[in-house]
Amino acid sequence: MRVALISDTHGYLGEDVLRHIDPCDEVWHAGDIGTSEVTDKLKTIKPLRAVFGNIDGGSLRVEFPETTHITIDGVTFLMTHIGGAPNKYPATVKQHILKLKPQVFICGHSHILRVVYDKPYNMLHLNPGACGIYGFHQVRTMLRFDITGDKLTNMQVIELGPRVAPK
């Protein structure tokens, strides 16, 4: 299964993002969706798994959880929006990690793309950065990967271009 991992759209979903989602089987959104129009659009193209972020309002918080635990083909994932970074996990996130022992931890919020193996927790830490046009990031980014058997393969860092509104 191929997954497109995005975060921090903040209500903006560009055609460039949609092009990179097209060859995928599912889209995962790590929060700060912004508007239900973003998730409505995504759901018309691919199955969607998402968590709400700190800017997401009532209807998104009703539809999506704050944290989700996913197992696909023997690979366990834990996804939340505000997840921190290796050696800097918030207390509640650390509790979830210790309890669920995911192989892959996914978060957003920082707008900083990160793909790093966290040895103390024996897990891959993923943050796709931000693919929206609001925030301090200079380059819009996302990730794409395959779940093959019991591992992630074909990890792709996708740079979508500068953080500017299209004309």
N, C-alpha and C positions, 0 to 999 in steps of 0.2 A: 504494500500500500504506500502510495506517495502522499505526503502531507505538505501543505503550504502553511507556514507558521507566520502570523502577523501580529502586530500589537500597535497600540497608540495611533489609531486612525483619527481619533478626535473628530469624527463626523465626515472625514474625507476619504473616499475610496477611488483612487485614480485608475484609469484604463490600463496603465502599466502594471499595476498590481493584479488586475483581472487577467491580463495576458499570462502572468507567471502562475496564476492559480489554475488556469485552464487544463494543463496536463496532470493535475493532481486529482486524487480520489476524495480527499477531504480538506477542509480549511479549519485551522485552529486559530482562535483570536485570544490573545493573552491580556485583554482588557483595555480600558479607556477607548471604548467603541465610539462613544460620542452621541450617536443617534441610532434609532431603530432602523432607519433607512439603510444604514450600512449592513446590518445583519439581515434585513429583508432581501437586499440585493445578493448578498453572499449565498443565502439559502436557496435562491432561484438557480444558482449555478452548481453548487456542490453541497454535500452534507457539511454542517457546521457544528463545531464544538467551541464553546467560548466561556470565559469568566468575565464578570463585570469588574470595572476598574473604579478608581476613586472619583473620576468625573462623571461616571454613568449614573443616570437618574432612575427614578422609580420603575418604569416599565422594563428597562434592561436588567435591573436588580431582581425583578420578579421572574423574568425569563431565564436568566443565567445565574449560576452559583458564584460565590466568591472564590471558591477553590474546587477543583475537580480532580478525581483520581481515575485514571484510565488504564486499562490493560488491553493491549492488542498483540496478538501472536506471541504472548509470553513477555512482552516488554511493558514495564509499568512506568507510567508517567504521573507526575503531580504538577498541576498548573494552577497558578494564582497570579494576580496582577502585581501587587507589591511584594516582591520576594527577596529583595536585597541582592547580595552577591556572596560568593564563597567567603567564608569567615566573617560575614556580616549579615546573617539571616535574622530577621525579626523573630522574637521569642515564639510567637504562634506558628510561624513557618517552620522553625526548627523543630517544634513539637510534632508537626505533621510529617516532616522528613524522618524523624526518629521512629515514629509509629508506623508509617507506611513503607519506608525504605524503597523509594522509587529508584529506578535505574536512570530516569531522566527527569530533571526538574526544570520547569518552564515558567518564566515570569516576564513581565514587561516593565512599565513605569519609568525606568531610568532613561529611556530613549538611547541607550548605549548598547549596541550589538555585542553579544558575548556568547562564545562557544568555548567552554572550558571544562575540563574534567576536574571534579571536586573530589580529591583523594580521600579526605577524612570521612566523607559520606558515601564514597564508592558510587558516584552518580555523575552523569553528564549534566552540566548546567547550561541551559539555553535561554537567551534573551534575543529576540529578533530585531531589537532596536525599534524604531518608529517608522511606519510607512505613511503617516499623515504629514500634513504641511504645517502643523502648529507645534511649537516647542523650540528648544534650543539646538537640537541636532542640525548638522549641516547637510548630511546626506540621508535620504530616506532608504531604509533597508528592510529586508525580510529574509526568512530562511525557508529552505525546502529540503526535505529528506525522505528517504524510503525506510519503511519498516520491513525488514527482510528476515523472516524467521524470528530469532530472539535478539536481533540487534538493529541498530540504525546504520544505514549505508547511504552513500551518495549525498552527503551533507553539502548543500550549496548555500553560500552567502550571496544574496542578490542585492546589488546596489541599484536603486531606482532613480537616482539622480538627485540634484540639489533640492532642498526644502523650500521650494517656491511654488506659489499657486500657478497653475497653467493659465495661459492667456486665451 
